[in-house]
Amino acid sequence: MSAVEKVERHASSGEAEAGARASGGADGNAALSLAGLGFFMVDVQTKKLVWMESPSLDFEHIAGLNEANLSSALRNLAQNDQKQILSLIQHAVKYGTAGPVELGGDDLGSGLSLIATRYQAEGGRTFVIAVSGTDAEDEATGTAVRGVAPLIRHLVEGSEKAVLVVDSFGYLRYANQALYDLFHIADPSLCIGRNIAHIPNRVGKTLTSVVLATLARRAPVDGNKRFFLASGDSMTLTYDLIPFRVSSGLGGVVFSAEKVNDCAVDFQQIFNLVHAPLLVVDLKTRMLISANKAARKTFAITEQMMESAPITETMLHPRTFVSLIEHARKSSSTPLQATVSGFDGVSRSKRLRASVVDSGQGQGQYLVIESKH
């Protein structure tokens, strides 16, 4: 019984610290993650869960001891994982011991084995403590590898490439802003912490399939591929996935990608702040390589349509395009009246102003077209 009291005192003393990390303790945002889980303890009477989060994949700064209501703590887990954990707890309460139960497995990484035991404390309180199995390799090398999350964050936080980290169970642990922008994810809170197999309608079915396939194969993958977005749009990306392993129960894959084009200038972030529709066209190929949010909305532009054909076959007559180039080279301040065909089938008469931008790296010139109101 003294061991139980020790665990109880440990949980009590860590409650304030865990609450600060999780913005409110039991009522905060902390949620249990299977990858790297060391143990968890359930207070059956109050239905509170206390668990130890591994620091190696801690992107949310909640590593260490955490506490939350049982239902809240399990909210990010797949339904089958939730059922197995709840069943493990119920069997331990009824029979004294339960398990092992296997979560994850060979298809999605190294998996997790849990064994639970019931403890009766003074005053009639009942606790269930579940521990994860470890092997010799985990004991030998698992504690030697630390700081994976801070290292990944340091390397990719400001990267122009889109980066996503998925743990060995398929749960999204981290994504940088470039990934949110590239895959048009408006609300990251609906994705981070969720299993990628259950949210293809938020991140796109192609991203889901390539990540799950890499987790199953546990081998690096790279190449060019058309990725379907949640909106139904699609785009061609150069991507790679690199599996990593911290210990026998903790690992995953790092996904990184960028759009396939010859443009070395990132117009998108700047242009999205401009309210007027803006288009960027490669003068050599006449392909539309960038469009801000205003232009996408006004002319019904999608990534797939941008890649389908030169702008002179879709939005502008070839003579109009040549006139815009001449207009830009003369640095004329007077807008040029022209007809623009939207991808929604509607032709609009617009006042256009054009400028030529040199990449500055010998990689070509680009025509920036602004549609005046």
C-alpha positions as CSV (number, residue, x, y, z in Angstrom):
1,M,0.0,0.0,0.0
2,S,2.9,2.3,0.6
3,A,3.8,2.1,-3.1
4,V,0.3,3.2,-4.0
5,E,0.5,6.1,-1.6
6,K,3.9,7.1,-3.1
7,V,2.4,7.2,-6.6
8,E,-0.6,9.1,-5.3
9,R,1.7,11.7,-3.6
10,H,3.7,11.9,-6.8
11,A,0.6,12.6,-8.9
12,S,-0.6,15.2,-6.3
13,S,2.8,17.0,-6.2
14,G,2.9,17.1,-10.0
15,E,-0.6,18.3,-10.4
16,A,0.2,22.0,-10.4
17,E,3.1,21.6,-12.8
18,A,1.1,19.5,-15.1
19,G,-1.8,21.9,-15.0
20,A,0.5,24.8,-15.9
21,R,1.8,22.8,-18.9
22,A,-1.6,21.8,-20.1
23,S,-3.4,25.1,-19.5
24,G,-5.6,24.0,-16.7
25,G,-4.6,20.5,-15.6
26,A,-7.5,18.1,-15.7
27,D,-9.7,20.6,-17.6
28,G,-6.8,21.6,-19.9
29,N,-5.7,20.6,-23.4
30,A,-3.4,17.7,-22.4
31,A,-4.2,14.5,-24.3
32,L,-2.5,11.1,-24.0
33,S,-0.2,9.9,-26.8
34,L,0.6,6.3,-27.3
35,A,4.0,6.7,-28.9
36,G,6.6,6.8,-26.0
37,L,4.0,6.2,-23.3
38,G,5.7,5.0,-20.1
39,F,2.7,4.4,-17.8
40,F,-0.7,5.8,-16.8
41,M,-2.7,5.7,-13.6
42,V,-6.5,5.9,-13.3
43,D,-8.4,7.1,-10.2
44,V,-11.5,5.0,-10.7
45,Q,-13.7,7.1,-8.4
46,T,-12.9,10.5,-9.9
47,K,-12.2,9.1,-13.4
48,K,-9.0,11.1,-13.6
49,L,-6.0,9.9,-15.6
50,V,-2.4,10.6,-14.8
51,W,0.3,9.6,-17.4
52,M,4.0,10.2,-18.3
53,E,4.7,11.8,-21.7
54,S,8.0,11.1,-23.3
55,P,10.1,14.3,-23.9
56,S,11.6,13.0,-27.1
57,L,8.5,14.0,-29.3
58,D,7.3,16.8,-27.1
59,F,6.2,19.6,-29.5
60,E,3.5,20.9,-27.1
61,H,5.7,21.4,-24.1
62,I,3.7,18.9,-22.0
63,A,6.4,16.2,-21.4
64,G,6.5,14.7,-18.0
65,L,3.5,14.0,-15.7
66,N,0.1,15.1,-17.1
67,E,-3.4,14.9,-15.7
68,A,-6.8,15.1,-17.3
69,N,-10.3,13.6,-17.1
70,L,-10.3,10.1,-18.5
71,S,-12.6,11.0,-21.5
72,S,-10.6,14.2,-22.3
73,A,-7.3,12.4,-22.0
74,L,-8.3,9.8,-24.6
75,R,-10.0,12.2,-27.0
76,N,-7.3,12.1,-29.7
77,L,-6.9,8.3,-29.8
78,A,-8.5,6.2,-32.5
79,Q,-11.8,4.7,-31.5
80,N,-10.4,1.1,-31.3
81,D,-7.5,2.3,-29.2
82,Q,-9.9,4.0,-26.8
83,K,-12.0,0.8,-26.5
84,Q,-9.0,-1.3,-25.8
85,I,-7.7,1.0,-23.1
86,L,-11.1,1.3,-21.4
87,S,-11.5,-2.5,-21.6
88,L,-8.1,-2.9,-20.0
89,I,-9.1,-0.6,-17.1
90,Q,-12.5,-2.4,-16.6
91,H,-10.9,-5.8,-16.5
92,A,-8.2,-4.7,-14.1
93,V,-10.9,-3.3,-11.8
94,K,-12.9,-6.5,-12.0
95,Y,-10.2,-9.1,-11.9
96,G,-7.2,-7.4,-10.3
97,T,-5.0,-7.7,-13.3
98,A,-5.5,-7.3,-17.1
99,G,-3.5,-7.5,-20.3
100,P,-1.4,-7.5,-22.1
101,V,-3.2,-5.6,-24.9
102,E,-1.4,-4.7,-28.1
103,L,-1.9,-1.2,-29.5
104,G,-0.5,-0.3,-32.9
105,G,1.5,-3.1,-34.2
106,D,3.7,-4.1,-37.2
107,D,1.6,-2.2,-39.7
108,L,2.0,1.2,-38.0
109,G,5.4,0.9,-36.3
110,S,6.7,-0.9,-33.3
111,G,3.4,-1.0,-31.3
112,L,2.8,-0.8,-27.6
113,S,2.0,-3.5,-25.1
114,L,0.1,-2.6,-21.9
115,I,-0.4,-4.5,-18.6
116,A,-2.7,-3.2,-15.9
117,T,-3.0,-3.9,-12.2
118,R,-5.6,-2.8,-9.6
119,Y,-4.6,-1.2,-6.3
120,Q,-6.9,-0.6,-3.4
121,A,-5.9,2.5,-1.4
122,E,-7.1,3.5,2.1
123,G,-10.6,4.9,2.3
124,G,-11.9,2.5,-0.4
125,R,-10.3,4.3,-3.3
126,T,-9.4,2.2,-6.3
127,F,-6.5,2.9,-8.7
128,V,-5.5,1.1,-11.9
129,I,-1.9,1.4,-13.0
130,A,-0.9,0.4,-16.5
131,V,2.7,0.1,-17.7
132,S,4.1,-0.4,-21.1
133,G,6.5,-3.3,-21.8
134,T,10.1,-2.4,-22.7
135,D,12.8,-4.6,-24.1
136,A,16.6,-4.7,-23.7
137,E,17.1,-2.4,-26.7
138,D,14.8,0.2,-25.3
139,E,16.6,0.1,-21.9
140,A,20.0,0.3,-23.6
141,T,19.4,3.1,-26.1
142,G,16.0,4.7,-25.4
143,T,17.3,7.0,-22.7
144,A,20.4,7.9,-24.7
145,V,18.4,9.7,-27.5
146,R,16.8,12.9,-26.3
147,G,15.7,16.2,-27.9
148,V,14.2,14.9,-31.2
149,A,11.3,17.3,-31.0
150,P,13.4,20.5,-30.3
151,L,15.8,19.5,-33.0
152,I,13.1,19.0,-35.7
153,R,11.4,22.3,-34.6
154,H,14.8,24.2,-34.8
155,L,15.5,22.8,-38.3
156,V,12.1,23.3,-39.9
157,E,10.2,26.1,-38.0
158,G,11.1,28.8,-40.6
159,S,11.6,26.4,-43.5
160,E,10.0,27.2,-46.9
161,K,9.3,23.5,-47.2
162,A,6.2,22.0,-45.7
163,V,7.1,19.7,-42.8
164,L,4.9,17.2,-40.9
165,V,5.9,14.8,-38.1
166,V,3.8,11.7,-37.6
167,D,4.5,9.3,-34.7
168,S,4.8,5.5,-35.1
169,F,1.0,5.1,-34.4
170,G,0.0,7.5,-37.2
171,Y,-0.8,10.5,-35.0
172,L,0.1,14.0,-36.2
173,R,2.5,15.5,-33.7
174,Y,3.8,18.6,-35.4
175,A,3.5,20.7,-38.6
176,N,5.1,24.0,-39.6
177,Q,3.2,26.9,-41.0
178,A,4.3,26.2,-44.5
179,L,2.4,22.8,-44.4
180,Y,-0.8,24.6,-43.2
181,D,-0.5,27.0,-46.1
182,L,0.4,24.4,-48.7
183,F,-2.4,22.0,-47.8
184,H,-4.9,24.9,-47.1
185,I,-5.5,23.7,-43.5
186,A,-7.4,26.6,-41.9
187,D,-7.7,25.2,-38.4
188,P,-4.6,23.1,-37.3
189,S,-6.3,22.2,-34.0
190,L,-8.6,19.9,-35.9
191,C,-5.6,17.9,-37.2
192,I,-2.7,18.0,-34.8
193,G,-3.0,15.2,-32.2
194,R,-5.4,13.2,-34.5
195,N,-4.7,10.0,-36.3
196,I,-3.9,10.7,-40.0
197,A,-5.9,7.6,-41.0
198,H,-9.1,9.3,-39.7
199,I,-8.8,12.8,-41.1
200,P,-8.2,12.5,-44.8
201,N,-11.1,15.0,-45.3
202,R,-8.9,17.6,-43.5
203,V,-5.4,16.9,-44.8
204,G,-6.2,15.2,-48.2
205,K,-6.2,11.5,-49.0
206,T,-2.8,11.5,-50.8
207,L,-0.9,12.7,-47.8
208,T,-2.7,10.2,-45.6
209,S,-1.9,7.3,-47.9
210,V,1.8,8.1,-48.4
211,V,2.4,8.6,-44.7
212,L,0.7,5.3,-43.7
213,A,2.5,3.4,-46.4
214,T,5.9,4.7,-45.2
215,L,5.0,3.8,-41.6
216,A,4.2,0.3,-42.7
217,R,7.3,-0.1,-44.8
218,R,9.7,1.8,-42.5
219,A,11.8,2.8,-45.4
220,P,12.6,6.3,-46.9
221,V,10.5,7.4,-49.8
222,D,10.9,10.4,-52.2
223,G,9.7,11.6,-55.6
224,N,7.1,13.7,-57.4
225,K,3.4,13.1,-57.0
226,R,0.1,14.7,-57.4
227,F,-1.5,15.4,-54.0
228,F,-5.2,15.7,-53.5
229,L,-6.3,18.4,-51.0
230,A,-9.3,18.2,-48.7
231,S,-11.1,20.7,-51.0
232,G,-10.9,18.3,-53.9
233,D,-8.2,20.4,-55.6
234,S,-4.8,18.8,-56.4
235,M,-1.2,19.9,-56.9
236,T,2.1,18.3,-57.9
237,L,4.7,18.2,-55.1
238,T,8.3,17.1,-54.7
239,Y,8.3,15.2,-51.4
240,D,10.2,12.9,-49.2
241,L,9.5,10.8,-46.1
242,I,12.2,9.8,-43.6
243,P,11.4,7.2,-40.9
244,F,13.1,7.6,-37.5
245,R,13.3,5.6,-34.4
246,V,14.1,6.8,-30.9
247,S,13.5,3.6,-29.0
248,S,11.5,0.4,-29.4
249,G,8.2,2.2,-28.6
250,L,8.9,5.6,-30.0
251,G,9.4,6.7,-33.6
252,G,7.6,7.9,-36.7
253,V,8.2,9.7,-40.0
254,V,9.1,13.2,-41.1
255,F,7.3,14.3,-44.3
256,S,8.6,17.3,-46.2
257,A,7.4,18.8,-49.5
258,E,7.4,21.7,-51.8
259,K,5.6,22.6,-55.0
260,V,7.0,21.6,-58.4
261,N,8.0,24.7,-60.4
262,D,11.0,26.5,-61.5
263,C,10.2,29.6,-59.5
264,A,12.9,30.5,-56.9
265,V,10.9,33.4,-55.5
266,D,8.2,32.8,-52.9
267,F,5.5,35.2,-53.9
268,Q,2.6,33.5,-52.0
269,Q,3.0,34.8,-48.5
270,I,3.4,38.4,-49.7
271,F,0.6,38.3,-52.3
272,N,-1.9,36.8,-49.9
273,L,-1.8,40.1,-47.9
274,V,-2.8,42.1,-51.0
275,H,-6.5,42.6,-51.5
276,A,-6.3,43.1,-55.3
277,P,-6.1,39.9,-57.4
278,L,-2.5,39.2,-58.3
279,L,-1.1,36.6,-60.8
280,V,2.5,35.5,-61.5
281,V,3.3,34.1,-64.9
282,D,6.6,32.5,-66.0
283,L,7.5,34.5,-69.2
284,K,9.3,31.5,-70.8
285,T,6.7,28.8,-70.3
286,R,3.6,31.2,-69.9
287,M,2.5,29.0,-67.0
288,L,0.6,30.6,-64.2
289,I,2.8,29.7,-61.2
290,S,1.2,31.7,-58.4
291,A,-2.0,33.5,-57.5
292,N,-3.0,35.2,-54.3
293,K,-6.2,34.5,-52.4
294,A,-8.1,37.4,-54.0
295,A,-7.2,36.1,-57.5
296,R,-8.2,32.5,-56.7
297,K,-11.6,33.7,-55.5
298,T,-12.2,36.2,-58.3
299,F,-11.3,33.9,-61.2
300,A,-12.1,30.5,-59.5
301,I,-8.4,29.4,-59.8
302,T,-7.3,26.0,-58.5
303,E,-3.9,24.4,-58.2
304,Q,-4.9,21.8,-60.8
305,M,-6.0,24.3,-63.3
306,M,-2.8,26.4,-62.8
307,E,-0.8,23.3,-63.9
308,S,-3.2,22.3,-66.7
309,A,-2.1,24.7,-69.5
310,P,-0.3,28.1,-70.2
311,I,-2.3,31.2,-69.3
312,T,-2.6,32.0,-73.0
313,E,-4.8,28.9,-73.4
314,T,-6.9,29.5,-70.3
315,M,-7.3,33.1,-69.0
316,L,-5.7,35.5,-71.5
317,H,-5.7,35.8,-75.3
318,P,-2.1,35.5,-76.6
319,R,-2.4,39.1,-78.0
320,T,-3.5,40.3,-74.6
321,F,-0.5,38.6,-73.0
322,V,2.0,40.2,-75.4
323,S,0.4,43.6,-74.8
324,L,0.8,43.1,-71.1
325,I,4.5,42.3,-71.5
326,E,5.0,45.5,-73.7
327,H,2.9,47.4,-71.1
328,A,5.2,46.1,-68.3
329,R,8.5,46.9,-70.2
330,K,7.4,50.5,-70.8
331,S,6.6,50.8,-67.1
332,S,3.3,52.4,-68.0
333,S,1.3,53.7,-65.1
334,T,-2.0,53.5,-67.0
335,P,-3.9,50.2,-66.6
336,L,-4.6,48.2,-69.7
337,Q,-8.2,47.3,-70.4
338,A,-8.5,43.5,-71.2
339,T,-10.8,40.5,-71.1
340,V,-9.9,37.8,-68.5
341,S,-11.6,34.4,-68.7
342,G,-12.1,32.9,-65.3
343,F,-12.0,29.1,-64.7
344,D,-15.6,29.3,-63.8
345,G,-16.4,30.0,-67.4
346,V,-17.1,33.8,-66.9
347,S,-15.3,36.4,-68.9
348,R,-14.7,39.7,-67.2
349,S,-13.5,43.0,-68.5
350,K,-10.6,44.1,-66.2
351,R,-8.1,46.9,-65.9
352,L,-4.7,45.2,-65.7
353,R,-1.4,46.5,-64.7
354,A,1.8,44.4,-65.3
355,S,5.4,44.4,-64.1
356,V,8.3,42.2,-65.0
357,V,10.3,40.6,-62.1
358,D,13.7,39.1,-62.5
359,S,14.5,36.2,-60.2
360,G,18.0,37.6,-59.7
361,Q,19.4,34.0,-59.9
362,G,19.5,33.6,-63.6
363,Q,16.4,31.4,-63.5
364,G,14.1,33.5,-65.6
365,Q,11.7,36.4,-65.5
366,Y,8.1,36.5,-64.3
367,L,5.2,38.7,-65.2
368,V,3.2,40.0,-62.2
369,I,-0.3,41.0,-63.2
370,E,-2.5,43.1,-61.0
371,S,-6.3,43.3,-61.6
372,K,-7.6,46.8,-60.7
373,H,-11.1,47.3,-59.4
